[in-house]
């Protein structure tokens, strides 16, 4: 569980990739949840790619077992 949290934190940039303006802690939280923000300095859209999870949920597993 801690490894997942650490890997998520590493994805979040601490500065704008376009102008280098440092992002505030609040902007980093917004970026982590919304996956997109606009830099206040240069108006560059910072968008994080979202990878679809390949793990199957418990409900998907139970549906698959029930259909057999």
Number of C-alpha atoms within 10 A of each C-alpha: 5 7 8 9 9 10 10 11 14 10 11 15 15 16 16 19 13 13 12 12 14 16 17 11 10 9 19 20 14 13 19 17 9 11 15 16 17 14 20 13 13 12 12 14 14 17 12 15 9 7 6 6 7 6 7 8 9 9 9 11 10 10 10 10 9 8 6 5
